[in-house]
Amino acid sequence: MNITIIGTGYVGLVTGTCFSEMGNEVYCVDVIEEKIESLKKGIVPIYEPGLKDLIDTNYKKGNLHFTTQLTEGLTNSEICFIAVGTPMGEDGSADLQYVQQVAKEIGQNITHDMIVVDKSTVPVGTADEVKGIITEELQKRNENYKVTVISNPEFLKEGNAVNDFMHPDRVVIGTDDSDAAEYMKNLYEPFTKNHERMILMDVRSAEMTKYAANSMLANRISFMNEMANICDKIGANIDYVRKGIGSDSRIGHSFLYPGCGYGGSCFPKDVTALIKTATDNDYEPKLLKSIEEVNNSQKQYLVRKIKNTFGDDLSDYTFAIWGLSFKPETDDMREAPSIIIIKELLEAGATVNVYDPQSMNIAKTFYFKDMNINYYDDKYSVLENADAIVLITEWKEFRSPDFNKIKSHLKNNIIFDGRNQYENNYMKKLGFEYYAVGK
C-alpha cells in the first residue's frame, strides 16, 4: 500500500518506519526542512531503540521517503495519517492548530478519494472537525472526493515503541465506514496475523479510549506514590506492599512502581486535556484532578528529602544527578521530574552535576539553557566531590554500579533514590545513608 504520514515526530516516525518495514511505500512529510534533510542522511532526531536501523534499511530499499512536499505524498497514497503534535494549550486543552492546518492542506491538495487517519492524540470530536475542514476546502475547489476520517490512536511506550508497533496488544480503529475498516484491517494484518488484536468501534469512542487508557495508567502511578508517602510516614516498606497487591490477579504488577512522578509527552498532557473536556461538558472530574495533584506534588519528594537532610540552604552542597529523561530508553525530557528537582536545587543554592546516557544535549540546549549546571560523560565522574547522589531515572547502567567506586568519589555516602533501585538493608550494610520513596 501507499501511505503518507504527516509529521515526523515520535509517533509519525515510528509509525511510518514500521509500515515501511512490511513492504508498504511510505512518504513521511514534515514542514521542517532541516529535519527532513537530516533523516535522509540517517540522522534520527529522537532516541528510540531499533528505530535508526529500520529507517536506514527501508530508506535504502526505497520503501521509506522523506519530503517537505505534501503533494508528493498525497499524489501517491490511498491513505494519509495525521501525526502532528497536539501540545497542551494555556487552558489545559489539547492545542489542535497543527491538526487543523494539516486538515486544511489535505483538502487543498488531494486529487482522489482518501482515507484520513487521526494518529495524533486528539480530543473527542476531532475527527468530525477534521472531516468538516477537508470538506470545506474541497467545496472551495468544486471537488467531491470521498474522504473518510478514522481515529486510530497510538499506544506506544517510549523506549519500546518499535516492538509495541510490531507486536501490538491492540489496534483500535474508530469508524462507521465498513470499507475503510476493511482497508485498515488489511493494513495492520502483518502486525496482528498471529492474534486478532483489532478492536473496531465508533470514532468518538476510539478518541476517548486513548485518554481513558493513559488516565488509568497515570491513576495507578499516582495511587502508588500516595501509598508510598503513607508508608514513609508509618514505617512500612512500599516494595513489600507493591508485591503484596501486585500478586492479586485483579490488579497485576504493571505501573505499581512508586517514584518521583510521571512525565513524558502523554500522561501529563492527556490527563489535563481530559479534565478540560470533562469540565467543558459540565462534569467535575474529581479523581482526575487528584491524579494530577498527587503527581505534581510527588515531583517535590526528593527535594523535600534533601532539604530535611541538609537544610533549606544548599549553597554549600553539591549534588550528582543520575538520569534526566522521564523514563529509561528515551531521550525525552518532556514533563520529566528531573526538571523540577534540578531547578529547585539550583534555587536553593546547590551546585548541580548531571549525567544521563541520552538526554544531555537536549538538557543543555533547551530545558536548562543558560543555567549553571555541570555536565559529565559518565556516571562515576559526575560524583566527584558531590555530597550525595540523586537518582531520578532508572537506566539499566544504574542498577548494579560499583558501590566502592561510588564511595571513593562522594564526600558523603548518601543516596536519594527516586526510583527505588536498591534495597534498604543492602544499602545500609554497604555503609550508605539511603533515602527512597516509601521505604
C-alpha positions, 0 to 999 in steps of 0.5 A, spaced: 500 500 500 501 507 499 501 511 505 503 518 507 504 520 514 504 527 516 509 529 521 515 526 523 515 526 530 515 520 535 509 517 533 509 519 525 516 516 525 515 510 528 509 509 525 511 510 518 518 506 519 514 500 521 509 500 515 515 501 511 518 495 514 512 490 511 513 492 504 508 498 504 511 505 500 511 510 505 512 518 504 513 521 511 512 529 510 514 534 515 514 542 514 521 542 517 526 542 512 532 541 516 529 535 519 527 532 513 534 533 510 537 530 516 533 523 516 535 522 509 542 522 511 540 517 517 540 522 522 534 520 527 532 526 531 529 522 537 532 516 541 528 510 540 531 503 540 531 499 533 528 505 530 535 508 526 536 501 523 529 500 520 529 507 517 536 506 514 534 499 511 527 501 508 530 508 506 535 504 502 530 499 499 526 505 497 520 503 501 521 509 506 521 517 503 522 523 506 519 530 503 517 537 505 512 536 499 505 534 501 503 533 494 508 528 493 505 524 498 498 525 497 499 524 489 501 517 491 497 514 497 490 511 498 491 513 505 494 519 509 495 519 517 495 525 521 501 525 526 502 532 528 503 534 535 497 536 539 501 540 545 497 542 551 494 549 550 494 555 556 487 552 558 489 545 559 486 543 552 489 539 547 492 545 542 489 542 535 492 548 530 497 543 527 491 538 526 487 543 523 492 546 518 494 539 516 486 538 515 486 544 511 492 542 506 489 535 505 483 538 502 487 543 498 491 538 495 488 531 494 486 529 487 482 522 489 478 519 494 482 518 501 482 515 507 484 520 513 487 517 519 487 521 526 494 518 529 495 524 533 492 524 540 486 528 539 480 530 543 473 527 542 470 530 536 476 531 532 475 527 527 468 530 525 472 537 525 477 534 521 472 531 516 468 538 516 475 542 514 477 537 508 470 538 506 470 545 506 476 546 502 474 541 497 467 545 496 472 551 495 475 547 489 468 544 486 471 537 488 467 531 491 472 526 493 470 521 498 474 522 504 473 518 510 476 520 517 478 514 522 481 515 529 486 510 530 490 512 536 497 510 538 499 506 544 506 506 544 511 506 550 517 510 549 523 506 549 519 500 546 515 503 541 518 499 535 516 492 538 509 495 541 508 497 533 510 490 531 507 486 536 501 490 538 496 488 544 491 492 540 489 496 534 483 500 535 480 503 529 474 508 530 469 508 524 462 507 521 465 506 514 465 498 513 470 499 507 475 503 510 475 498 516 476 493 511 482 497 508 485 498 515 484 491 517 488 489 511 493 494 513 495 492 520 494 484 518 502 483 518 502 486 525 496 482 528 496 475 523 498 471 529 492 474 534 486 478 532 488 484 536 483 489 532 478 492 536 473 496 531 468 501 534 465 508 533 470 514 532 468 518 538 469 512 542 476 510 539 478 518 541 476 517 548 479 510 549 486 513 548 485 518 554 481 513 558 487 508 557 493 513 559 488 516 565 488 509 568 495 508 567 497 515 570 491 513 576 495 507 578 502 511 578 499 516 582 495 511 587 502 508 588 506 514 590 500 516 595 501 509 598 508 510 598 508 517 602 503 513 607 508 508 608 514 513 609 510 516 614 508 509 618 514 505 617 512 500 612 516 498 606 512 500 599 516 494 595 513 489 600 506 492 599 507 493 591 508 485 591 503 484 596 497 487 591 501 486 585 500 478 586 492 479 586 490 477 579 485 483 579 490 488 579 497 485 576 504 488 577 504 493 571 505 501 573 505 499 581 512 502 581 512 508 586 517 514 584 518 521 583 512 522 578 510 521 571 512 525 565 513 524 558 509 527 552 502 523 554 500 522 561 501 529 563 498 532 557 492 527 556 490 527 563 489 535 563 486 535 556 481 530 559 479 534 565 478 540 560 473 536 556 470 533 562 469 540 565 467 543 558 461 538 558 459 540 565 462 534 569 467 535 575 472 530 574 474 529 581 479 523 581 482 526 575 484 532 578 487 528 584 491 524 579 494 530 577 495 533 584 498 527 587 503 527 581 505 534 581 506 534 588 510 527 588 515 531 583 517 535 590 519 528 594 526 528 593 527 535 594 523 535 600 528 529 602 534 533 601 532 539 604 530 535 611 537 532 610 541 538 609 537 544 610 533 549 606 540 552 604 544 548 599 549 553 597 554 549 600 552 542 597 553 539 591 549 534 588 550 528 582 544 527 578 543 520 575 538 520 569 534 526 566 529 523 561 522 521 564 523 514 563 529 509 561 530 508 553 528 515 551 531 521 550 525 525 552 525 530 557 518 532 556 514 533 563 520 529 566 521 530 574 528 531 573 526 538 571 523 540 577 528 537 582 534 540 578 531 547 578 529 547 585 536 545 587 539 550 583 534 555 587 536 553 593 543 554 592 546 547 590 551 546 585 548 541 580 552 535 576 548 531 571 549 525 567 544 521 563 546 516 557 541 520 552 538 526 554 544 531 555 544 535 549 537 536 549 538 538 557 543 543 555 540 546 549 533 547 551 530 545 558 536 548 562 539 553 557 543 558 560 543 555 567 549 553 571 549 546 571 555 541 570 555 536 565 559 529 565 560 523 560 559 518 565 556 516 571 562 515 576 565 522 574 559 526 575 560 524 583 566 527 584 566 531 590 558 531 590 555 530 597 550 525 595 547 522 589 540 523 586 537 518 582 531 520 578 531 515 572 532 508 572 537 506 566 539 499 566 547 502 567 544 504 574 542 498 577 548 494 579 554 500 579 560 499 583 558 501 590 566 502 592 567 506 586 561 510 588 564 511 595 571 513 593 568 519 589 562 522 594 564 526 600 558 523 603 555 516 602 548 518 601 543 516 596 536 519 594 533 514 590 527 516 586 526 510 583 527 505 588 533 501 585 536 498 591 534 495 597 534 498 604 538 493 608 543 492 602 544 499 602 545 500 609 550 494 610 554 497 604 555 503 609 550 508 605 545 513 608 539 511 603 533 515 602 527 512 597 520 513 596 516 509 601 521 505 604 
